[in-house]
Amino acid sequence: MSSTGPIAMGVVALFGFVVLGGGLSIARIGLGRIRTARELRDGSPIPLGEVPEAPGLVEFEGTVQPHGETPLEAPISGTPCLAYSVQSRSRDSGEDDPTWISDGRTSAGVPFGVDDGVDRIAVDPANAVLSLTDWGSEGTSWTDRADLSTAVLDRLETAGLPGAAETDPGEPDRQYREQRLEAGSDVHVFGGSVTDSSDGHTPATVAGDDWFEITAGDEPTVLADRQRSGSLYLIFGGLLAVPGVGFTLAGVVGLVSMVFL
């Protein structure tokens, strides 16, 4: 019997173990995301006074208040605000049936307070998903680029929105929209990590992780996104594990047959 045969089978089995382990690890991540999303969706907001002591992710509601930071200037309206989200969309008017296609989105915010009338929490929105599409009057409708002033276009260009600096009349039709978070708005904050103050007077600060979202909508989008991505992880991990099992069994059976038979 050639000595290379068992070595080859051992390599096949080892490759199978690696693929199988990778698939199971990915599937485990997906399953964890799905379980966490479901558990959190079944939960409910907690009082602000309990946030500093809450383990892990937190969910709370309240009214936005300034927290000593200089307000931002919203790119389109020029309105002072604590956070904003701006979007752009375009279409080719030369097509027979032109449709609007979203092609840009950016957001920004400064730390602000959330107050429930009894307690107060500081929120740093730097890494949060800002779901502001339900904020009605605190925003602008879709506005044609041609109707915006040079100052507004300069602010949109600075914010990184595509097409703000276009000068070619042959460029596609383009529109922009803005949503804002202003003092007095009612918000729902979900996720994040809590850093309590050491002096007992400064409010605890909620910062971001990949579950962090600030919204005024009824259903946070992050939970649905994480559950959907968890399902994809689970499916991909399972598909990857199947050939891993095959390679592992083939290598083990081949190795056993060569060594002992």
FENCORUR-V109073 format. One record per pair of residues at least 12 apart in sequence whose C-alpha atoms are under 10 Angstrom apart, sorted by the first residue. I is the first residue (numbers start at 0). J is the second residue. If there is no record, write none. Layout:
i->{I:I}
j->{J:J}
This chain:
i->{0:0:1:2:2:4:4:4:4:5:5:5:5:5:5:5:5:6:6:7:7:7:8:8:8:8:8:8:8:8:8:8:9:9:9:9:9:9:9:9:10:10:10:10:10:11:11:11:11:11:11:11:11:11:11:12:12:12:12:12:12:12:12:12:12:12:12:13:13:13:13:13:14:14:14:14:15:15:15:15:15:15:15:15:15:15:15:15:16:16:16:16:16:16:16:16:17:17:17:17:17:18:18:18:18:18:18:18:18:18:18:19:19:19:19:19:19:19:19:19:19:19:19:20:20:20:20:20:21:21:21:21:21:22:22:22:22:22:22:22:22:22:22:22:22:22:23:23:23:23:23:23:23:23:23:24:24:24:24:24:25:25:25:25:25:25:25:25:25:25:26:26:26:26:26:26:26:26:26:26:26:26:27:27:27:27:27:28:28:28:28:28:28:29:29:29:29:29:29:29:29:29:29:29:29:30:30:30:30:30:30:30:30:31:31:31:31:31:32:32:32:32:32:32:32:32:32:32:33:33:33:33:33:33:33:33:33:33:34:34:35:35:35:35:36:36:36:36:36:36:36:36:36:37:37:37:37:39:39:39:39:39:39:40:40:40:40:42:43:43:43:43:44:44:44:44:44:44:44:45:45:45:45:46:46:46:46:46:46:46:46:47:47:47:47:47:47:47:47:47:47:47:47:48:48:48:48:48:48:49:50:50:50:50:50:50:50:50:50:50:51:51:51:51:51:51:51:51:51:51:52:52:52:52:53:53:54:54:55:55:55:55:56:56:56:56:56:56:56:56:56:56:57:57:57:57:57:57:57:57:57:58:58:58:58:58:58:58:59:59:59:59:59:59:59:59:60:60:60:60:60:60:60:60:60:60:60:61:61:61:61:61:61:61:61:61:61:61:61:61:61:62:62:62:62:62:62:62:62:62:62:62:62:62:63:63:63:63:63:63:63:63:63:63:63:63:63:63:63:63:63:63:64:64:64:64:64:64:64:64:64:64:64:64:64:64:65:65:65:65:65:65:65:65:65:65:65:66:66:66:66:66:66:66:66:66:66:66:67:67:67:67:68:68:68:68:69:69:69:70:70:70:70:70:70:71:71:71:71:71:72:72:73:73:73:73:73:73:73:73:73:73:73:73:74:74:74:74:74:74:74:74:74:74:74:74:74:75:75:75:75:75:75:75:75:75:75:75:75:75:75:75:76:76:76:76:76:76:76:76:77:77:77:78:78:78:78:79:79:79:79:80:80:80:80:80:80:80:80:81:81:81:81:81:81:81:81:81:81:81:82:82:82:82:82:82:82:82:82:82:82:82:82:82:82:83:83:83:83:83:83:83:83:83:83:83:83:83:83:83:84:84:84:84:84:84:84:84:84:84:84:84:84:84:84:84:85:85:85:85:85:85:85:85:85:85:85:85:85:85:85:85:85:86:86:86:86:86:86:86:86:86:86:86:86:86:86:86:87:87:87:87:87:87:87:87:87:87:87:87:87:87:87:87:87:87:87:87:87:88:88:88:88:88:88:88:88:88:88:88:88:88:88:88:88:89:89:89:89:89:89:89:89:89:89:89:89:89:90:90:90:90:90:90:91:91:91:91:91:92:92:92:92:93:93:93:97:99:99:99:100:101:101:101:102:102:102:102:103:103:103:103:103:104:104:104:104:104:104:104:105:105:105:105:105:105:106:106:106:106:106:106:106:106:106:106:106:106:107:107:107:107:107:107:107:108:108:108:108:108:108:108:108:109:109:109:109:110:110:110:110:110:110:110:111:111:111:111:111:112:112:112:112:112:113:113:113:113:113:113:113:113:114:114:114:115:118:119:119:119:119:120:120:120:120:120:120:120:121:121:121:121:121:121:121:121:121:122:122:122:122:122:122:122:122:122:122:123:123:123:123:123:124:124:124:124:124:124:124:124:125:125:125:126:126:126:126:126:126:126:126:127:127:127:127:127:127:127:127:127:127:127:127:127:127:128:128:128:128:128:128:128:128:128:128:128:128:129:129:129:129:129:129:129:129:129:129:129:129:130:130:130:130:130:130:130:130:130:130:130:131:131:131:131:131:131:131:131:131:132:132:132:132:132:132:133:133:133:133:133:134:134:134:134:134:134:134:134:134:135:135:135:136:136:137:137:137:137:137:137:138:138:138:138:138:139:139:139:139:139:140:140:140:140:140:141:141:141:141:141:142:142:142:142:142:143:143:143:143:143:144:144:144:144:144:144:144:145:145:145:146:147:147:147:149:149:151:152:152:152:155:160:161:161:162:162:163:180:180:180:184:185:185:186:186:186:186:187:187:187:187:187:187:187:187:188:188:188:188:188:188:188:189:189:189:189:189:189:189:189:189:189:190:190:190:190:190:190:190:190:190:190:190:191:191:191:191:191:191:191:191:191:192:192:192:192:192:192:192:193:193:193:194:209:209:210:210:210}
j->{257:258:257:257:258:253:254:257:258:250:251:253:254:255:256:257:258:250:254:250:253:254:246:247:249:250:251:252:253:254:255:257:247:249:250:251:252:253:254:255:246:247:250:251:254:243:245:246:247:248:249:250:251:253:254:243:244:245:246:247:248:249:250:251:252:253:254:243:246:247:250:251:243:246:247:250:240:241:242:243:244:245:246:247:248:249:250:251:240:243:244:245:246:247:248:250:240:243:244:246:247:236:239:240:241:242:243:244:245:246:247:236:237:238:239:240:241:242:243:244:245:246:247:236:239:240:243:244:236:237:239:240:243:232:233:234:235:236:237:238:239:240:241:242:243:244:233:235:236:237:238:239:240:241:243:232:233:236:237:240:229:231:232:233:234:235:236:237:239:240:229:230:231:232:233:234:235:236:237:238:239:240:229:232:233:236:237:228:229:230:232:233:236:225:226:227:228:229:230:231:232:233:234:235:236:226:228:229:230:231:232:233:234:226:229:230:232:233:222:224:225:226:227:228:229:230:232:233:222:223:225:226:227:228:229:230:232:233:226:229:222:225:226:229:210:221:222:223:224:225:226:227:229:222:223:225:226:56:57:58:189:190:222:218:219:222:223:58:57:58:59:60:57:58:59:60:187:188:189:57:58:59:60:58:59:60:61:115:117:118:119:59:60:61:113:114:115:116:117:118:119:120:203:115:117:118:119:120:203:118:118:119:120:192:193:194:195:203:204:205:120:192:193:194:195:196:202:203:204:205:193:194:195:203:192:193:192:193:190:191:192:193:189:190:191:192:193:205:207:208:210:211:188:189:190:191:192:193:205:210:211:187:188:189:190:191:211:212:113:115:120:186:187:188:189:190:113:114:115:185:186:187:188:189:213:214:215:112:113:114:115:116:118:119:120:183:184:185:186:187:188:112:113:114:115:116:119:181:182:183:184:185:186:187:81:111:112:113:114:115:119:120:121:122:180:181:182:183:184:185:186:187:81:110:111:112:113:114:119:120:121:181:182:183:184:185:80:81:109:110:111:112:113:121:181:182:183:81:109:110:111:112:113:120:121:122:182:202:109:110:111:112:81:109:110:111:81:109:110:82:108:109:110:111:181:83:107:108:109:179:154:179:85:106:107:138:151:154:155:158:177:178:179:180:150:151:152:153:154:155:156:157:158:176:177:178:179:138:139:142:147:148:150:151:152:153:154:155:175:176:177:178:138:139:147:151:176:177:178:179:150:151:154:137:138:179:181:179:180:181:182:108:109:137:178:179:180:181:182:107:108:109:110:111:112:124:179:180:181:182:106:107:108:109:110:111:124:125:129:131:178:179:180:181:182:105:106:107:108:109:129:130:131:137:138:177:178:179:180:181:104:105:106:107:108:128:129:130:131:132:138:176:177:178:179:180:103:104:105:106:107:131:138:139:155:158:159:160:175:176:177:178:179:101:102:103:104:105:106:141:155:160:161:174:175:176:177:178:99:100:101:102:103:104:105:141:142:143:144:155:160:161:162:163:173:174:175:176:177:100:101:102:103:104:141:143:160:161:162:171:172:173:174:175:176:101:102:103:143:144:161:162:170:171:172:173:174:175:102:170:171:172:173:174:169:170:171:172:173:169:170:171:172:169:171:172:172:172:173:174:173:173:174:175:160:161:162:173:159:160:161:162:175:158:159:160:161:175:176:177:129:155:158:159:160:177:124:125:126:127:128:129:130:158:159:177:178:179:124:125:126:127:129:158:179:123:124:125:126:127:129:179:180:122:123:124:125:122:123:124:125:204:205:206:123:124:181:182:204:182:202:203:204:205:182:183:184:185:186:187:188:202:183:185:186:185:202:201:202:203:204:193:195:201:202:203:204:205:193:194:195:201:202:203:204:205:206:188:191:193:202:203:204:205:206:207:213:191:204:205:206:207:188:191:205:206:207:211:212:213:206:207:211:191:206:207:208:209:210:211:212:188:189:190:191:206:207:208:209:210:211:212:213:214:221:189:207:208:209:210:211:212:213:214:219:220:221:178:179:180:188:211:212:213:214:215:219:220:221:178:187:212:213:214:215:216:218:219:220:221:177:178:179:180:186:213:214:215:216:177:178:179:214:215:216:178:214:215:216:217:178:179:180:184:185:186:214:215:216:178:179:215:178:179:177:178:179:180:181:184:176:177:178:179:180:175:176:177:178:179:174:175:176:177:178:173:174:175:176:177:173:174:175:176:177:172:173:174:175:176:162:163:165:172:173:174:175:172:173:174:174:163:174:175:163:164:163:164:165:175:175:175:173:175:174:175:175:213:214:215:215:214:215:213:214:215:216:212:213:214:215:216:217:218:219:205:211:212:213:214:215:219:205:207:210:211:212:213:214:219:221:222:205:206:207:208:209:210:211:212:213:221:222:204:205:206:207:208:209:210:211:212:204:205:206:207:208:210:211:205:206:207:206:221:225:222:224:225}
